[in-house]
Amino acid sequence: MASHSVSVPGARATEGGTAAPGAAVPRPRTEPVLAATSVPGVTMRAGWFGSPRRPLYGVWHLPADGTARGAVVLAPGIGLELDLGHRALRVLADRLAQSGAAVLRFDYDGTGDSAGDDRDPDRVPAWLGSVRDAVDAARAAGAPHVTLVGLRIGATLAASARAGADALVLWDPCATGKAYLRQESVMFALNVSTSRPEPRTDGSVDGPGSVYTAETVAALGELALRGDDVEDCASCLVLLRDDKPDNRTTKAVSGRRGVQVEEVSGQAAMLEVSGFLSKVPLGTVERIVDWVAERLPDEPVPIAPSIEPEAVVATLPDGTQVVESVQSLGPHRLFGILTEPRPAPAAPLTVVFSNSATTYHVGSARSWVELSRRIAAHGVRGLRIDQRDLGDGPDVAEPPGPVYYNEESLEDLRVAAESARSASSGDVALVGLCSGSWSSAVVAEQVKPAGLLLLNPWVWDREVSPMGPVAYPAREMFTARVSRALSDRARLRAFGARVLSWLWALRPDFLWRAAASLHLGDTTGATVGRIVDGGTDVLVVMGPREAQIFRRGLGYGMARRLERSGRLALLDRPALDHGMLHSRERDVVLDRVVADVAALAQRVRDTAGRPT
């Protein structure tokens, strides 16, 4: 979740980054973007709905013939659970649409791609209002029956909103808002391991990638799952974890009219792991699909969702509007969201934000959304994308799940960068975090962007094995590799080389740097040297572990040469965690990125204005 509103130096956007009262907010008249999907019998429409002053982002999954037996609204989690649960809700939406339902996924006010951020006032009332707006949108689309499905705190909000749904599914609900905040504090401690920040003194609470203001903490303290709320619907399915008893929820819903309580497995594997390890609990998904389908009317009716392909998400103090629009890019119809100032400068710089591992286009801790909207104040466009098998991309499937450090992710980023350059007639810059830094660095050698901003890069070798969701614990994976290696001579040689590389990785730093000085392979120095020699300005932001990797591979002579070039800038943050989930550290990094992008945009404009 973002921790800043859109702003310019010395000024602040109105109403937490949204349009000021009375501001002109033109609504587009174009058709909604038909987002690409490879799911048979399903079409997707992405865009914004609700109040034009505070638009909510949503994606409709529709049966291909335009009719449905009813609608399903999916209320996601918040904070890190929004990211970890995104893929599961995408898969659930696709399968519900295949069963004959029209499905609306949406982001609450101030989360995901919706307007606003987590430091705006009245967060809990706004989230409850978002649930009601989504159900109203389903009714307005023509659905005769609406089922509301909530995940985690989304389930608690779905029940508390009393949005008038006909049926309700509470998927691993939080019994109270206080319980949710306690879990957020625990997850923050587990995910932010580089340092332990000082407790906040203003009553606010840190979650992993989130900040809950004192006002939000107090409002969440009043939120609870109540039996009267679940009886507001004709039927309700409550899915509780089989590995973690929830006596308070059980007590609240047991014996209530129309309530069915069941246990499910797989929640820990989805929500209590690092994002790249998260697995969709397909058994739970199928149970929800079956339960919902049994309660839908028999006869399908035409469904006509109202959703806009672009929206004004902020108005700056000088009257400039920050507009976002859904994009379809390249031959694979990659999904993207373009953020741009209007009126826009001629030939603006466009910053392309790459995916990080399995994190979809909003970025870790919603960083890409915040950056896209903040750089618009400097006349810069931002394009955040999903590679083809991730987020709202066309080829999302479970299994196998998304793959990164592979050729397809490089091709997708290259296509996005070239599309951005050709569409604006301006130059581009690339921004990436972790595996996204690797993709950005590799693609930078091909597209030669004006700027390259690498946040916590971990891998610098060009040739690296593709990665995806891990199916087995590390020890079992190691055992499987040994077993395969012993059964095949070629694999045995390859496995032996891998073991030697592991042993070599234990060598002292001075040996690392000596080897890098000899330019053996794609070292840090060799990679950055080629990019800088191509005329690209490079910023590398590093936490402690990333800084060690970077300097080990830099080499002695290359370090001096790059310093003299004036094109390489380094920012060391000893307390920065790898995923930038520590809000105070992330604020420092994002401020630096905005400043560097603004300076880069000015240099690009100055260069374009010189006579050739």
C-alpha positions in Angstrom: 0.0 0.0 0.0 1.3 3.5 -0.8 2.6 5.7 1.9 2.4 9.0 0.0 -0.1 11.0 -1.9 0.7 12.4 -5.3 2.7 15.6 -4.6 5.0 18.2 -5.9 7.7 20.0 -4.0 6.1 22.3 -1.5 2.5 21.3 -2.4 0.2 18.4 -1.9 -2.6 16.9 -4.1 -6.1 17.5 -2.9 -8.0 15.0 -0.9 -5.2 12.5 -0.5 -4.3 12.5 -4.1 -7.8 12.6 -5.6 -9.7 15.3 -7.5 -10.7 18.3 -5.5 -14.4 19.0 -5.0 -15.8 20.8 -8.0 -12.8 19.9 -10.2 -13.7 19.0 -13.7 -13.4 15.2 -14.2 -14.0 14.2 -17.8 -15.2 10.7 -18.3 -14.0 8.9 -21.3 -16.5 7.7 -23.9 -14.5 4.8 -25.3 -15.3 1.2 -24.9 -13.7 -0.8 -22.0 -10.5 -2.5 -22.8 -11.1 -6.2 -23.5 -8.1 -7.6 -21.5 -6.6 -10.6 -23.1 -7.1 -14.0 -21.4 -6.3 -17.5 -22.5 -9.0 -19.1 -20.3 -11.5 -20.8 -22.5 -15.0 -19.3 -22.6 -14.0 -16.2 -20.5 -13.5 -12.5 -21.4 -12.0 -9.8 -19.2 -12.8 -6.1 -19.0 -10.6 -3.9 -16.8 -11.0 -0.3 -15.7 -12.5 1.9 -13.1 -16.0 2.3 -11.7 -17.9 4.1 -8.9 -17.5 7.8 -8.1 -15.5 9.7 -10.7 -14.1 11.7 -7.8 -12.8 8.5 -6.1 -12.7 5.8 -8.8 -12.3 2.2 -7.8 -10.3 -0.2 -10.0 -12.0 -3.4 -11.1 -11.7 -6.3 -13.5 -14.8 -8.2 -14.8 -14.5 -11.8 -15.8 -17.5 -12.6 -18.0 -18.8 -15.7 -19.9 -17.9 -15.2 -23.5 -21.5 -15.0 -24.7 -22.3 -12.0 -22.5 -24.8 -13.7 -20.4 -24.6 -15.0 -16.8 -26.8 -16.7 -14.2 -25.7 -14.1 -11.6 -22.7 -12.1 -10.4 -20.0 -12.7 -7.9 -18.1 -9.9 -6.2 -14.6 -10.7 -4.8 -13.4 -8.6 -1.8 -9.7 -9.1 -1.5 -7.4 -8.8 1.5 -5.4 -5.6 2.4 -1.7 -4.9 2.6 0.6 -7.9 1.9 -2.4 -10.2 1.8 -3.7 -8.3 -1.2 -0.6 -9.2 -3.1 -0.3 -12.8 -1.8 -4.0 -13.5 -2.4 -4.2 -11.8 -5.8 -3.4 -14.9 -7.8 -5.9 -17.0 -5.9 -8.7 -14.5 -6.6 -7.8 -14.3 -10.3 -8.0 -18.1 -10.6 -11.2 -18.1 -8.6 -12.7 -15.4 -10.9 -11.8 -17.3 -14.1 -13.3 -20.6 -12.8 -16.5 -18.9 -11.6 -16.9 -17.3 -15.0 -16.5 -20.7 -16.6 -19.3 -21.9 -14.4 -21.7 -19.2 -15.7 -21.2 -16.3 -13.3 -20.1 -12.7 -14.1 -17.3 -11.9 -11.6 -16.0 -8.5 -10.4 -12.6 -8.3 -8.7 -12.0 -4.9 -7.3 -9.5 -2.8 -5.2 -10.7 -0.9 -2.1 -10.4 2.8 -2.0 -6.7 3.7 -1.4 -5.4 0.2 -2.3 -4.2 -1.5 -5.5 -5.0 0.6 -8.6 -7.9 2.6 -7.0 -7.5 6.3 -6.2 -6.0 7.4 -2.8 -3.6 5.8 -0.4 -3.4 4.2 3.1 -2.8 7.5 4.9 -6.0 9.1 3.8 -8.6 9.7 6.5 -11.6 7.4 7.1 -10.0 4.2 5.7 -12.3 1.6 7.3 -15.5 3.5 6.2 -14.0 3.9 2.7 -13.3 0.2 2.5 -16.8 -0.7 3.6 -18.1 1.8 1.1 -16.0 0.1 -1.6 -17.7 -3.2 -0.9 -21.1 -1.6 -1.3 -20.1 0.2 -4.5 -18.9 -3.1 -6.0 -22.1 -4.9 -5.1 -24.1 -2.0 -6.6 -22.0 -2.2 -9.8 -23.0 -5.9 -10.1 -26.7 -5.1 -9.6 -26.4 -2.3 -12.2 -24.9 -4.7 -14.7 -28.1 -6.6 -14.7 -27.3 -9.5 -12.3 -30.4 -11.1 -10.8 -28.4 -12.7 -8.0 -25.2 -11.4 -6.3 -22.8 -13.5 -4.2 -20.2 -11.7 -2.2 -16.9 -13.5 -1.5 -14.4 -12.1 1.0 -10.8 -13.2 1.7 -9.3 -12.6 5.2 -10.0 -9.0 6.3 -12.0 -8.8 3.1 -14.3 -11.4 4.5 -14.8 -9.3 7.7 -15.4 -6.2 5.6 -17.8 -8.1 3.3 -20.0 -9.2 6.3 -19.8 -5.9 8.1 -20.7 -3.9 5.0 -24.2 -5.4 4.8 -24.1 -4.6 1.1 -27.4 -6.4 0.2 -25.8 -9.5 -1.4 -28.0 -12.6 -1.8 -25.2 -15.0 -0.7 -22.0 -14.6 1.2 -18.7 -16.6 1.3 -16.3 -15.8 4.2 -12.9 -17.3 3.3 -10.7 -17.5 6.3 -12.2 -14.4 7.9 -10.5 -12.3 10.6 -12.6 -12.5 13.7 -11.8 -8.9 14.5 -9.9 -5.9 13.2 -7.7 -6.1 16.3 -6.7 -9.7 15.4 -5.9 -8.6 11.9 -3.6 -5.8 13.2 -1.8 -8.3 15.5 -1.1 -10.5 12.6 0.1 -7.6 10.5 2.6 -6.8 13.3 3.8 -10.4 13.4 4.2 -10.5 9.6 6.1 -7.2 9.7 8.5 -8.7 12.1 9.0 -11.8 10.0 9.3 -10.0 6.6 11.4 -7.0 7.7 14.5 -8.7 9.1 17.4 -6.3 8.4 16.6 -4.1 11.4 14.0 -3.6 14.1 12.6 -0.1 13.7 11.7 2.1 16.6 8.0 1.8 17.6 5.9 4.6 16.2 4.8 7.2 18.8 1.8 8.6 17.0 -0.4 5.5 17.5 0.0 4.2 14.0 1.0 0.6 13.2 3.4 -0.8 10.6 2.4 -3.8 8.6 4.6 -5.4 5.9 4.4 -2.7 3.2 1.6 -0.9 5.0 1.0 1.9 7.5 -2.2 2.0 9.5 -2.7 5.5 10.9 -3.9 5.9 14.5 -7.4 6.7 13.1 -7.4 3.5 11.1 -6.1 1.5 14.1 -9.0 2.8 16.2 -11.6 2.0 13.5 -10.2 -1.5 13.0 -10.5 -2.0 16.7 -14.3 -1.6 16.4 -14.5 -4.0 13.4 -15.6 -7.6 14.2 -17.4 -10.5 12.6 -20.9 -10.6 14.1 -23.7 -13.2 13.8 -26.3 -10.6 12.8 -24.2 -9.6 9.8 -23.9 -13.1 8.3 -27.7 -13.5 8.7 -28.2 -10.5 6.4 -27.9 -12.9 3.4 -30.1 -15.8 2.6 -27.1 -18.2 2.7 -23.6 -18.0 3.9 -20.6 -20.3 3.7 -17.8 -19.8 6.3 -14.5 -21.5 5.5 -12.2 -21.8 8.5 -8.6 -23.1 8.6 -8.1 -26.7 9.5 -4.7 -26.0 11.1 -5.6 -23.0 13.3 -8.8 -23.0 15.3 -10.7 -19.8 15.4 -13.0 -20.1 18.4 -14.2 -16.5 18.2 -15.4 -16.8 14.6 -16.9 -20.2 15.2 -18.9 -18.8 18.2 -20.1 -15.8 16.2 -21.5 -17.8 13.3 -22.5 -21.2 14.7 -26.2 -21.8 14.7 -27.0 -18.7 12.7 -29.8 -19.0 10.1 -28.5 -20.1 6.6 -24.9 -20.4 7.8 -22.7 -23.4 6.7 -19.3 -23.8 8.4 -16.5 -25.9 6.8 -12.8 -26.3 7.2 -10.3 -25.9 4.4 -6.5 -26.4 4.0 -3.7 -24.6 2.3 -4.1 -21.1 3.8 -0.6 -21.0 5.3 0.9 -22.0 2.0 -0.8 -19.1 0.3 -0.6 -16.3 2.9 2.1 -17.1 5.4 5.1 -17.5 3.1 7.2 -15.2 0.9 5.4 -14.2 -2.3 7.5 -16.4 -4.6 6.5 -19.5 -2.6 2.8 -18.7 -2.4 0.5 -21.5 -3.8 -3.2 -21.2 -4.7 -5.3 -23.6 -2.6 -7.1 -25.2 -5.5 -9.3 -27.4 -3.4 -10.7 -24.3 -1.6 -11.2 -22.6 -5.0 -13.2 -25.5 -6.3 -15.3 -25.7 -3.2 -16.3 -22.0 -3.5 -17.1 -22.5 -7.2 -19.3 -25.5 -6.5 -21.1 -23.8 -3.6 -21.7 -20.5 -5.5 -22.9 -22.4 -8.7 -25.5 -24.4 -6.7 -27.2 -21.1 -5.6 -27.2 -19.2 -8.9 -30.5 -19.0 -10.9 -30.9 -21.5 -13.6 -31.5 -19.1 -16.5 -28.7 -16.8 -17.7 -29.5 -13.1 -18.5 -27.5 -10.5 -20.4 -24.9 -8.7 -18.3 -23.6 -5.3 -19.3 -21.0 -4.0 -16.8 -20.2 -0.3 -16.7 -16.5 0.2 -16.4 -14.3 3.0 -17.8 -10.9 2.3 -19.5 -9.4 5.4 -18.0 -9.9 7.6 -14.9 -8.6 10.7 -13.2 -6.9 9.3 -10.1 -5.5 12.6 -8.8 -5.6 16.4 -9.4 -2.4 18.3 -8.6 -2.4 21.8 -7.0 -1.7 23.4 -10.3 -4.7 21.8 -11.9 -2.8 19.1 -13.8 -4.8 15.8 -13.8 -3.2 12.5 -13.2 -4.9 10.1 -15.6 -4.6 6.3 -15.7 -5.7 4.0 -18.5 -5.6 0.3 -19.2 -3.2 -0.8 -22.0 -2.9 -3.9 -24.2 0.7 -4.2 -25.4 2.4 -6.2 -28.1 1.6 -9.5 -29.8 0.8 -11.3 -26.5 -1.5 -8.4 -25.5 0.3 -7.8 -22.3 -1.6 -6.0 -19.6 -0.5 -2.6 -18.5 -1.7 0.6 -16.7 -0.4 3.9 -18.0 -0.2 6.9 -15.7 0.2 10.3 -17.4 -0.2 14.0 -16.6 -2.8 16.0 -18.6 -2.1 18.2 -20.3 1.0 16.2 -21.2 4.4 17.6 -22.3 5.6 16.9 -25.8 7.7 13.7 -26.1 7.6 12.9 -22.4 9.9 10.4 -20.6 8.1 7.2 -19.8 9.2 5.0 -16.9 8.4 1.3 -17.3 8.1 -0.7 -14.1 8.9 -4.4 -14.4 7.5 -7.2 -12.3 9.4 -8.5 -9.3 9.2 -12.3 -8.9 5.5 -13.1 -8.5 4.4 -9.6 -7.5 1.9 -8.2 -9.9 1.8 -4.7 -11.5 1.1 -2.6 -8.4 4.6 -3.4 -7.2 5.9 -4.5 -3.8 4.1 -2.5 -1.1 2.2 -0.7 -3.9 5.4 1.1 -4.8 4.9 1.2 -8.5 1.4 2.8 -8.1 2.8 5.5 -5.8 5.8 6.2 -8.1 3.7 6.3 -11.2 1.4 9.0 -9.7 4.2 11.0 -8.1 6.4 11.3 -11.2 3.4 12.6 -13.1 3.9 15.8 -11.2 7.2 16.1 -13.1 5.7 15.6 -16.5 6.7 11.9 -16.7 4.5 9.0 -17.7 4.6 5.7 -15.8 3.8 2.3 -17.3 3.4 -0.6 -14.9 2.9 -4.0 -16.6 2.2 -7.7 -15.9 4.3 -10.2 -17.7 2.1 -12.7 -19.6 1.7 -15.2 -16.8 1.2 -12.9 -13.9 -1.4 -10.5 -12.3 -3.9 -9.5 -14.9 -1.9 -10.9 -17.8 -3.3 -13.1 -20.5 -1.8 -16.5 -19.5 -2.4 -16.8 -15.8 -2.9 -20.4 -14.8 -2.6 -22.4 -11.7 -0.7 -24.7 -11.8 2.1 -24.0 -12.9 2.2 -20.4 -11.7 4.4 -17.5 -12.9 8.0 -18.0 -13.9 10.7 -15.3 -13.7 14.4 -15.1 -14.6 13.3 -16.5 -18.0 13.4 -15.4 -21.6 9.6 -14.7 -21.7 9.8 -12.1 -18.9 12.7 -10.4 -20.8 10.7 -10.4 -24.1 7.6 -8.9 -22.3 9.6 -6.1 -20.7 11.3 -5.3 -24.0 8.0 -5.1 -25.8 6.6 -2.8 -23.1 9.6 -0.5 -23.3 9.5 -0.3 -27.1 5.7 0.2 -27.1 6.1 3.1 -24.6 8.9 4.7 -26.6 7.0 4.5 -29.9 3.7 5.7 -28.4 5.1 8.8 -26.8 7.9 9.7 -29.3 10.0 10.2 -26.2 12.6 8.2 -24.3 12.2 5.6 -21.6 13.6 4.6 -18.3 13.4 1.2 -16.7 12.8 0.5 -13.0 13.0 -2.9 -11.3 13.1 -4.6 -7.9 15.0 -7.8 -7.3 14.3 -10.1 -10.3 12.8 -7.0 -12.0 16.2 -5.4 -11.7 17.8 -8.4 -13.5 15.2 -8.1 -16.3 15.6 -4.3 -16.5 19.4 -4.6 -16.7 19.3 -7.3 -19.4 16.7 -5.4 -21.5 18.6 -2.1 -21.0 21.5 -3.5 -23.2 18.9 -4.0 -26.0 16.7 -0.9 -25.8 19.3 1.5 -24.4 17.0 3.6 -22.2 17.8 7.0 -20.9 17.9 5.8 -17.3 18.0 2.5 -15.4 17.0 2.4 -11.7 17.8 -0.9 -10.0 16.3 -1.5 -6.6 17.9 -4.3 -4.5 19.3 -6.3 -7.4 20.3 -9.8 -6.4 21.3 -11.6 -9.6 23.8 -10.1 -12.1 24.5 -13.2 -14.3 22.9 -13.1 -17.7 22.5 -16.9 -17.7 20.4 -18.0 -14.8 17.9 -20.8 -14.2 14.2 -19.8 -14.5 12.4 -19.7 -11.2 8.8 -20.1 -10.1 6.7 -21.2 -7.2 8.7 -23.7 -5.2 6.8 -27.0 -4.9 8.9 -28.7 -2.2 10.9 -27.5 0.8 14.5 -26.7 0.0 15.9 -29.9 1.6 13.5 -32.1 -0.5 14.5 -30.2 -3.6 18.2 -30.8 -2.8 17.6 -34.5 -2.3 15.7 -34.7 -5.6 18.5 -32.9 -7.5 21.1 -35.4 -6.0 18.9 -38.3 -7.0 18.5 -37.1 -10.6 22.2 -36.3 -10.9 23.3 -39.8 -9.8 21.0 -41.3 -12.5 22.5 -39.5 -15.4 26.2 -38.8 -16.3 25.6 -35.4 -17.9 23.4 -34.3 -14.9 26.1 -35.6 -12.6 28.7 -33.3 -14.2 26.3 -30.4 -14.1 25.4 -31.0 -10.5 29.1 -31.3 -9.6 29.7 -27.9 -11.2 26.8 -26.5 -9.2 28.3 -27.8 -6.0 31.7 -26.2 -6.9 29.9 -22.9 -7.5 28.3 -23.1 -4.1 31.7 -23.7 -2.5 33.3 -20.9 -4.6 30.5 -18.6 -3.2 32.0 -19.0 0.2 35.3 -17.4 -0.8 36.4 -14.1 0.9 35.3 -10.8 -0.6 38.8 -9.9 -1.8 38.8 -13.1 -4.0 35.4 -12.1 -5.4 36.6 -8.7 -6.4 39.9 -10.1 -7.8 37.9 -12.5 -10.0 35.6 -9.7 -11.1 38.6 -7.5 -12.0 39.5 -10.2 -14.5 36.0 -9.9 -16.1 35.2 -13.6 -15.7 31.6 -13.9 -16.9 28.7 -11.5 -16.3 30.0 -9.8 -13.2 28.5 -6.7 -11.7 31.2 -4.6 -13.2 30.9 -6.1 -16.7 27.1 -5.7 -16.8 27.0 -2.1 -15.4 30.0 -1.2 -17.6 28.2 -2.2 -20.8 25.0 -0.3 -19.8 26.9 2.9 -18.9 29.0 2.7 -22.0 25.7 2.6 -24.0 24.8 6.0 -22.6 22.4 5.1 -19.8 22.4 6.7 -16.4 22.2 4.1 -13.7 21.0 4.3 -10.1 21.5 1.2 -7.9 19.7 1.1 -4.5 21.0 -1.5 -2.1 20.3 -3.0 1.3 23.2 -4.6 3.2 23.1 -8.0 1.4 22.6 -6.6 -2.0 25.4 -4.1 -1.4 27.8 -7.0 -0.6 26.8 -8.9 -3.8 27.2 -5.7 -5.9 30.7 -4.8 -4.6 31.9 -8.4 -4.7 31.3 -8.4 -8.4 32.4 -4.9 -9.2 36.2 -5.4 -9.4 38.8 -2.8 -8.5 39.5 -1.1 -11.8 35.9 -1.1 -12.9 34.8 0.6 -9.7 37.1 3.5 -10.4 36.1 3.8 -14.1 32.4 3.8 -13.3 32.8 6.5 -10.7 34.7 8.7 -13.2 31.9 8.2 -15.8 29.4 10.2 -13.8 26.6 7.9 -15.0 26.5 5.5 -12.0 25.0 6.5 -8.7 24.8 4.3 -5.6 22.5 4.5 -2.6 23.3 2.2 0.3 20.6 1.7 2.9 21.8 -0.6 5.7 18.3 -1.0 7.1 16.5 -1.7 3.8 14.8 -5.1 3.5 14.8 -6.9 0.2 11.1 -6.4 -0.6 11.1 -2.8 0.6 8.3 -3.6 3.1 9.8 -1.4 5.8 7.7 1.8 5.2 10.2 4.3 6.6 13.1 2.9 4.5 10.8 2.6 1.5 9.9 6.3 1.8 13.6 7.2 1.5 14.1 5.0 -1.5 11.0 6.3 -3.4 11.9 9.9 -2.6 15.3 9.3 -4.2 13.7 7.5 -7.2 11.3 10.4 -7.8 14.2 12.9 -7.6 16.4 11.0 -10.0 13.5 10.5 -12.5 12.7 14.2 -12.4 16.3 15.1 -13.0 16.6 12.5 -15.8 13.4 13.9 -17.4 14.8 17.4 -17.4 18.1 16.2 -19.0 16.1 14.4 -21.7 14.1 17.5 -22.4 17.3 19.6 -22.5 19.0 17.2 -24.9 15.9 17.1 -27.1 15.8 20.9 -27.3 19.4 21.3 -28.5 20.0 21.8 -32.2 21.6 18.8 -33.9 
